[in-house]
Amino acid sequence: MGFRKKPGANEPHILVLPRDNEVIGVVTKASGAAHFIVFCSDKKERTCSIPGRLKRRFWIKENDIVLVKPWVVQSDERGDIVWRYSIMDKATLKSKGYEVPA
């Protein structure tokens, strides 16, 4: 009887950086049903959701730092959460020159 490894236990940590029009934001409120209010680095507050393919992958709570991809339509009001950063990633993002909202 052996011990099972957690999935991803030996995988290297990957830091996903914003591409194209993606912005970094902080979750200010959980609205339920995988919807969140996120204050983004471009000084806009968006209602963001987790896409279906990522729903079971992230466990997001208030004050988490996330990567938001604004929608093509209503880009100032809505977006999708595509990544959740760990606490350790906050310092790394700041050192690389990205603005992380407080």
DSSP file (Angstrom, degrees, kcal/mol; ACC not computed):
  #  RESIDUE AA STRUCTURE BP1 BP2  ACC     N-H-->O    O-->H-N    N-H-->O    O-->H-N    TCO  KAPPA ALPHA  PHI   PSI    X-CA   Y-CA   Z-CA
    1    1 A M              0   0    0      0, 0.0     2,-0.2     0, 0.0     0, 0.0   0.000 360.0 360.0 360.0 113.4    0.0    0.0    0.0
    2    2 A G        -     0   0    0      1,-0.0     2,-0.4     0, 0.0     0, 0.0  -0.582 360.0-101.2-109.4 170.8    1.7    3.2   -1.2
    3    3 A F        -     0   0    0     -2,-0.2     2,-0.3     1,-0.0    -1,-0.0  -0.713  32.5-132.7 -90.4 140.6    1.0    6.8   -1.0
    4    4 A R        -     0   0    0     -2,-0.4     2,-0.2     1,-0.0    -1,-0.0  -0.722  18.9-124.2 -91.8 143.0   -0.4    8.6   -3.9
    5    5 A K        -     0   0    0     -2,-0.3     3,-0.0     1,-0.1    -1,-0.0  -0.544  26.7-109.3 -80.7 149.2    1.0   11.9   -5.1
    6    6 A K    >   -     0   0    0     -2,-0.2     3,-1.8     1,-0.1     4,-0.2  -0.537  45.6 -95.3 -70.5 144.8   -1.1   14.9   -5.4
    7    7 A P  T 3  S+     0   0    0      0, 0.0    -1,-0.1     0, 0.0    -3,-0.0  -0.457 112.1  13.7 -63.1 130.5   -1.7   15.8   -9.1
    8    8 A G  T >  S+     0   0    0     -2,-0.2     3,-0.6    -3,-0.0    -2,-0.0   0.634  84.7 134.3  82.2  14.3    0.8   18.5  -10.0
    9    9 A A  T <  S+     0   0    0     -3,-1.8    -1,-0.0     1,-0.2     0, 0.0   0.865  78.5  32.4 -67.0 -36.8    3.0   17.9   -7.0
   10   10 A N  T 3  S+     0   0    0     -4,-0.2    -1,-0.2     2,-0.1    -2,-0.0   0.298  91.7 115.9-104.2   9.6    6.3   17.8   -8.9
   11   11 A E  S <  S-     0   0    0     -3,-0.6     2,-0.1     1,-0.1     3,-0.1  -0.564  71.7-110.2 -78.9 142.3    5.4   20.3  -11.6
   12   12 A P        -     0   0    0      0, 0.0     2,-0.3     0, 0.0    -1,-0.1  -0.381  37.4-101.0 -69.0 150.7    7.4   23.5  -11.8
   13   13 A H        -     0   0    0     -2,-0.1     2,-0.5     1,-0.0     0, 0.0  -0.572  37.3-153.8 -75.3 130.2    5.5   26.7  -10.8
   14   14 A I        -     0   0    0     -2,-0.3     2,-0.7    -3,-0.1    -1,-0.0  -0.900   5.2-151.6-108.7 130.7    4.5   28.7  -13.9
   15   15 A L        -     0   0    0     -2,-0.5     2,-0.6    70,-0.1    70,-0.0  -0.902  12.8-153.2-102.0 113.0    3.9   32.4  -13.8
   16   16 A V        -     0   0    0     -2,-0.7     3,-0.0     3,-0.0    67,-0.0  -0.759  11.3-157.6 -88.2 122.3    1.4   33.4  -16.4
   17   17 A L        -     0   0    0     -2,-0.6     5,-0.1     1,-0.1     2,-0.0  -0.697  28.3 -91.1 -99.9 152.3    1.9   37.0  -17.5
   18   18 A P        -     0   0    0      0, 0.0     2,-0.3     0, 0.0    -1,-0.1  -0.349  44.3-167.3 -63.0 138.3   -0.8   39.2  -19.1
   19   19 A R    >   -     0   0    0      4,-0.1     3,-3.0    -2,-0.0    -3,-0.0  -0.845  50.5 -20.8-121.1 160.6   -1.0   39.1  -22.9
   20   20 A D  T 3  S-     0   0    0     -2,-0.3     0, 0.0     1,-0.3     0, 0.0  -0.139 132.4 -13.3  45.9-113.1   -2.8   41.3  -25.5
   21   21 A N  T 3  S+     0   0    0     49,-0.1    -1,-0.3     2,-0.1     2,-0.1   0.175  99.0 128.9-105.9  18.2   -5.6   43.1  -23.6
   22   22 A E    <   -     0   0    0     -3,-3.0     2,-0.3    47,-0.1    47,-0.2  -0.432  38.7-162.9 -73.6 148.4   -5.6   41.0  -20.4
   23   23 A V  E     -A   68   0A   0     45,-2.7    45,-3.4    -2,-0.1     2,-0.4  -0.915  18.4-118.9-130.8 156.8   -5.4   42.9  -17.1
   24   24 A I  E     +A   67   0A   0     -2,-0.3    17,-2.4    75,-0.3     2,-0.3  -0.767  40.1 171.4 -94.1 140.7   -4.5   42.0  -13.5
   25   25 A G  E     -AB  66  40A   0     41,-2.7    41,-2.8    -2,-0.4     2,-0.4  -0.928  31.3-125.2-145.2 168.6   -7.2   42.5  -10.9
   26   26 A V  E     -AB  65  39A   0     13,-2.4    13,-2.6    -2,-0.3     2,-0.4  -0.973  30.1-121.1-118.8 131.2   -8.2   41.8   -7.3
   27   27 A V  E     + B   0  38A   0     37,-2.4    36,-3.2    -2,-0.4    11,-0.2  -0.576  32.5 174.4 -72.0 121.2  -11.4   40.0   -6.4
   28   28 A T  E     +     0   0A   0      9,-2.9     2,-0.3    -2,-0.4    10,-0.2   0.728  64.2   9.0 -99.2 -27.2  -13.5   42.4   -4.2
   29   29 A K  E     - B   0  37A   0      8,-1.5     8,-3.1    32,-0.1     2,-0.6  -0.979  60.8-134.3-156.3 139.4  -16.7   40.4   -3.9
   30   30 A A  E     - B   0  36A   0     -2,-0.3     6,-0.2     6,-0.2     3,-0.1  -0.854  17.5-173.2 -92.9 125.4  -18.0   36.9   -4.7
   31   31 A S  E     -     0   0A   0      4,-2.5     5,-0.2    -2,-0.6    -1,-0.1   0.440  42.2-109.9 -99.2  -1.5  -21.4   37.2   -6.3
   32   32 A G  E >  S+ B   0  35A   0      3,-0.8     3,-0.9     1,-0.0    -1,-0.2   0.046  91.1  60.2  91.2 156.8  -22.2   33.4   -6.4
   33   33 A A  T 3  S-     0   0    0      1,-0.2     3,-0.1    -3,-0.1    -3,-0.0   0.875 132.2 -54.6  54.5  44.9  -22.4   30.9   -9.3
   34   34 A A  T 3  S+     0   0    0      1,-0.2    16,-1.6    15,-0.1     2,-0.4   0.764 108.7 126.7  62.8  29.0  -18.8   31.5  -10.4
   35   35 A H  E <   +BC  32  49A   0     -3,-0.9    -4,-2.5    14,-0.2    -3,-0.8  -0.940  33.6 177.8-116.8 141.6  -19.3   35.3  -10.7
   36   36 A F  E     -BC  30  48A   0     12,-3.2    12,-3.4    -2,-0.4     2,-0.6  -0.972  32.0-125.5-141.5 151.2  -17.1   37.8   -9.0
   37   37 A I  E     -BC  29  47A   0     -8,-3.1    -9,-2.9    -2,-0.3    -8,-1.5  -0.905  36.6-171.1 -96.0 123.5  -16.6   41.6   -8.8
   38   38 A V  E     -BC  27  46A   0      8,-2.9     8,-2.8    -2,-0.6     2,-0.7  -0.965  21.3-147.1-124.0 129.9  -13.0   42.4   -9.7
   39   39 A F  E     -BC  26  45A   0    -13,-2.6   -13,-2.4    -2,-0.4     6,-0.2  -0.866  30.5-153.1 -93.4 117.5  -11.2   45.7   -9.4
   40   40 A C  E >   -B   25   0A   0      4,-2.9     3,-1.4    -2,-0.7   -15,-0.3  -0.431  25.7-111.1 -96.7 164.9   -8.7   45.7  -12.3
   41   41 A S  T 3  S+     0   0    0    -17,-2.4   -16,-0.1     1,-0.3    -1,-0.1   0.631 114.0  66.4 -69.0 -14.4   -5.4   47.5  -12.8
   42   42 A D  T 3  S-     0   0    0      2,-0.2    -1,-0.3   -18,-0.2     3,-0.1   0.154 120.4-106.7 -91.8  19.9   -6.9   49.8  -15.5
   43   43 A K  S <  S+     0   0    0     -3,-1.4     2,-0.4     1,-0.2    -2,-0.2   0.733  81.9 123.0  65.8  27.6   -9.0   51.3  -12.7
   44   44 A K        -     0   0    0     -4,-0.2    -4,-2.9     2,-0.0     2,-0.6  -0.927  56.7-138.1-118.9 145.1  -12.3   49.6  -13.8
   45   45 A E  E     -C   39   0A   0     -2,-0.4     2,-0.3    -6,-0.2    -6,-0.2  -0.900  28.5-173.9-102.6 124.2  -14.5   47.4  -11.8
   46   46 A R  E     -C   38   0A   0     -8,-2.8    -8,-2.9    -2,-0.6     2,-0.7  -0.877  30.0-128.5-120.3 148.5  -15.8   44.4  -13.8
   47   47 A T  E     -Cd  37  78A   0     30,-3.0    32,-1.5    -2,-0.3     2,-0.3  -0.874  42.1-172.3 -89.4 114.8  -18.2   41.6  -13.2
   48   48 A C  E     -Cd  36  79A   0    -12,-3.4   -12,-3.2    -2,-0.7     2,-0.3  -0.821  13.6-165.7-116.3 150.1  -16.2   38.5  -14.1
   49   49 A S  E     -Cd  35  80A   0     30,-1.8    32,-2.7    -2,-0.3   -14,-0.2  -0.875  25.8-115.5-126.8 161.9  -17.0   34.9  -14.4
   50   50 A I        -     0   0    0    -16,-1.6     5,-0.1    -2,-0.3    32,-0.1  -0.877  38.1-119.7 -95.6 123.8  -15.0   31.7  -14.6
   51   51 A P    >>  -     0   0    0      0, 0.0     3,-1.8     0, 0.0     4,-0.7  -0.246  26.2-109.2 -60.7 153.4  -15.4   30.0  -18.0
   52   52 A G  G >4 S+     0   0    0      1,-0.3     3,-0.7     2,-0.2     4,-0.4   0.807 115.9  58.1 -54.9 -36.6  -16.8   26.5  -17.9
   53   53 A R  G 34 S+     0   0    0      1,-0.2    -1,-0.3     2,-0.1     3,-0.1   0.694 114.7  37.9 -70.5 -16.8  -13.6   24.7  -18.9
   54   54 A L  G X> S+     0   0    0     -3,-1.8     3,-1.4     1,-0.1     4,-1.2   0.419  85.0 103.1-111.0  -0.7  -11.8   26.3  -15.9
   55   55 A K  T << S+     0   0    0     -4,-0.7     3,-0.2    -3,-0.7    -2,-0.1   0.857  87.3  38.6 -55.6 -43.1  -14.6   26.1  -13.2
   56   56 A R  T 34 S+     0   0    0     -4,-0.4    -1,-0.3     1,-0.2    -2,-0.1   0.494 108.5  65.5 -88.4  -2.3  -13.3   23.1  -11.3
   57   57 A R  T <4 S+     0   0    0     -3,-1.4     2,-0.4     1,-0.1    -1,-0.2   0.808  96.8  53.7 -88.6 -32.4   -9.7   24.2  -11.6
   58   58 A F     <  -     0   0    0     -4,-1.2     2,-0.5    -3,-0.2    -1,-0.1  -0.827  54.8-164.4-109.6 142.9   -9.7   27.4   -9.5
   59   59 A W        -     0   0    0     -2,-0.4     2,-0.4     2,-0.0    -3,-0.1  -0.916  26.4-173.1-119.6 100.2  -11.0   28.0   -6.0
   60   60 A I        +     0   0    0     -2,-0.5     2,-0.3     4,-0.0   -26,-0.1  -0.775  10.5 169.3-105.2 138.6  -11.3   31.8   -5.9
   61   61 A K    >   -     0   0    0     -2,-0.4     3,-1.4     1,-0.1   -34,-0.2  -0.809  45.7 -60.7-134.1 176.1  -12.0   33.9   -2.8
   62   62 A E  T 3  S+     0   0    0     -2,-0.3   -34,-0.2     1,-0.2    -1,-0.1  -0.247 117.6  22.6 -61.9 148.2  -12.0   37.6   -1.9
   63   63 A N  T 3  S+     0   0    0    -36,-3.2    -1,-0.2     1,-0.3     2,-0.2   0.510  87.2 139.6  71.2   9.8   -8.7   39.5   -2.2
   64   64 A D    <   -     0   0    0     -3,-1.4   -37,-2.4   -37,-0.2     2,-0.5  -0.565  54.6-124.5 -77.1 147.7   -7.2   36.9   -4.6
   65   65 A I  E     +AE  26  85A   0     20,-0.5    20,-3.0   -39,-0.2     2,-0.3  -0.838  39.2 176.5 -94.3 126.9   -5.1   38.3   -7.5
   66   66 A V  E     -AE  25  84A   0    -41,-2.8   -41,-2.7    -2,-0.5     2,-0.5  -0.862  33.5-121.1-130.9 160.9   -6.5   37.1  -10.8
   67   67 A L  E     -AE  24  83A   0     16,-2.7    15,-2.7    -2,-0.3    16,-1.0  -0.923  33.1-161.0-102.9 124.0   -5.8   37.6  -14.5
   68   68 A V  E     -AE  23  81A   0    -45,-3.4   -45,-2.7    -2,-0.5    13,-0.2  -0.890  14.4-159.8-114.0 133.2   -8.9   39.0  -16.3
   69   69 A K  E     - E   0  80A   0     11,-3.0    11,-2.2    -2,-0.4   -47,-0.1  -0.931  25.6-136.5-108.2 107.2   -9.6   38.9  -20.0
   70   70 A P  E     - E   0  79A   0      0, 0.0     9,-0.3     0, 0.0     5,-0.2  -0.274  23.6-106.5 -62.6 147.4  -12.2   41.6  -20.8
   71   71 A W        -     0   0    0      7,-1.6     7,-0.1     3,-0.3     6,-0.1  -0.294  18.7-124.2 -67.6 158.3  -15.1   40.6  -23.1
   72   72 A V  S    S+     0   0    0      2,-0.1     3,-0.5     3,-0.1     2,-0.4   0.918 104.2  46.8 -68.8 -44.3  -15.1   42.0  -26.7
   73   73 A V  S    S+     0   0    0      1,-0.2    -2,-0.1     2,-0.1     5,-0.1  -0.809 127.8  10.2 -95.8 141.3  -18.5   43.5  -26.1
   74   74 A Q  S >> S+     0   0    0     -2,-0.4     4,-2.6     1,-0.1     3,-1.5   0.886  77.3 165.1  58.8  42.8  -19.0   45.4  -22.8
   75   75 A S  T 34 S+     0   0    0     -3,-0.5    -1,-0.1     1,-0.3    -2,-0.1   0.729  70.2  54.3 -65.5 -21.6  -15.2   45.3  -22.2
   76   76 A D  T 34 S+     0   0    0      1,-0.1    -1,-0.3    -6,-0.1   -31,-0.1   0.628 120.4  29.8 -83.7 -12.9  -15.4   48.0  -19.5
   77   77 A E  T <4 S+     0   0    0     -3,-1.5   -30,-3.0     1,-0.2     2,-0.3   0.689 117.3  39.9-117.8 -27.5  -18.1   46.0  -17.5
   78   78 A R  E  <  +d   47   0A   0     -4,-2.6    -7,-1.6   -32,-0.3     2,-0.3  -0.869  54.5 150.5-131.1 157.8  -17.5   42.3  -18.0
   79   79 A G  E     -dE  48  70A   0    -32,-1.5   -30,-1.8    -2,-0.3     2,-0.4  -0.981  36.3-107.1-169.5 174.9  -14.7   39.8  -18.3
   80   80 A D  E     -dE  49  69A   0    -11,-2.2   -11,-3.0    -2,-0.3     2,-0.6  -0.933  25.5-129.1-115.9 139.8  -13.5   36.2  -17.8
   81   81 A I  E     + E   0  68A   0    -32,-2.7   -13,-0.2    -2,-0.4     3,-0.1  -0.799  31.5 170.2 -86.7 119.5  -11.1   35.1  -15.1
   82   82 A V  E     +     0   0A   0    -15,-2.7     2,-0.3    -2,-0.6   -14,-0.2   0.579  60.6  15.6-108.9 -12.7   -8.4   33.1  -16.9
   83   83 A W  E     - E   0  67A   0    -16,-1.0   -16,-2.7     2,-0.0     2,-0.5  -0.978  56.4-146.3-159.3 146.8   -5.8   32.6  -14.1
   84   84 A R  E     - E   0  66A   0     -2,-0.3   -18,-0.2   -18,-0.2     2,-0.2  -0.979  22.2-144.8-115.9 127.0   -5.5   32.9  -10.3
   85   85 A Y  E     - E   0  65A   0    -20,-3.0   -20,-0.5    -2,-0.5     2,-0.1  -0.593  13.3-124.7 -88.3 150.3   -2.1   34.0   -8.9
   86   86 A S    >>  -     0   0    0     -2,-0.2     4,-0.5   -22,-0.1     3,-0.5  -0.354  31.0-103.0 -82.5 172.2   -0.7   32.7   -5.6
   87   87 A I  H >> S+     0   0    0      1,-0.2     3,-1.0     2,-0.2     4,-0.5   0.867 122.4  56.7 -64.5 -35.9    0.4   35.0   -2.8
   88   88 A M  H 3> S+     0   0    0      1,-0.2     4,-0.9     2,-0.2     3,-0.4   0.776  97.1  63.9 -66.7 -26.5    4.0   34.6   -3.8
   89   89 A D  H <> S+     0   0    0     -3,-0.5     4,-2.7     1,-0.2    -1,-0.2   0.717  85.2  74.4 -72.2 -20.5    3.3   35.8   -7.4
   90   90 A K  H <X S+     0   0    0     -3,-1.0     4,-2.0    -4,-0.5    -1,-0.2   0.930  99.0  43.5 -60.4 -47.3    2.3   39.3   -6.2
   91   91 A A  H  X S+     0   0    0     -4,-0.5     4,-2.3    -3,-0.4    -1,-0.2   0.882 113.6  52.0 -65.7 -38.3    5.9   40.3   -5.5
   92   92 A T  H  X S+     0   0    0     -4,-0.9     4,-1.5     2,-0.2    -2,-0.2   0.907 108.9  49.8 -65.3 -42.0    7.2   38.7   -8.7
   93   93 A L  H  <>S+     0   0    0     -4,-2.7     5,-2.3     1,-0.2     4,-0.3   0.913 111.7  48.7 -62.7 -42.5    4.5   40.6  -10.8
   94   94 A K  H ><5S+     0   0    0     -4,-2.0     3,-1.3     1,-0.2    -2,-0.2   0.896 109.2  52.3 -64.8 -39.5    5.5   43.9   -9.1
   95   95 A S  H 3<5S+     0   0    0     -4,-2.3    -1,-0.2     1,-0.3    -2,-0.2   0.796 106.0  54.7 -68.3 -26.6    9.2   43.3   -9.8
   96   96 A K  T 3<5S-     0   0    0     -4,-1.5    -1,-0.3    -5,-0.2    -2,-0.2   0.454 124.9-103.0 -84.7  -0.5    8.5   42.6  -13.5
   97   97 A G  T < 5S+     0   0    0     -3,-1.3     2,-0.3     1,-0.3    -3,-0.2   0.565  73.8 139.4  95.8   9.1    6.7   46.0  -13.7
   98   98 A Y      < -     0   0    0     -5,-2.3     2,-0.5    -6,-0.2    -1,-0.3  -0.697  53.3-122.7 -88.6 140.4    3.1   45.0  -13.6
   99   99 A E        -     0   0    0     -2,-0.3   -75,-0.3   -75,-0.0   -58,-0.1  -0.712  24.4-166.0 -83.4 122.2    0.6   47.1  -11.6
  100  100 A V        -     0   0    0     -2,-0.5   -75,-0.1   -10,-0.1   -60,-0.1  -0.946  21.4-126.2-109.4 116.7   -1.2   45.0   -9.0
  101  101 A P              0   0    0      0, 0.0   -60,-0.1     0, 0.0   -76,-0.0  -0.242 360.0 360.0 -60.6 149.5   -4.2   46.8   -7.5
  102  102 A A              0   0    0    -76,-0.1   -77,-0.0     0, 0.0    -2,-0.0   0.467 360.0 360.0 -81.9 360.0   -4.3   47.0   -3.7
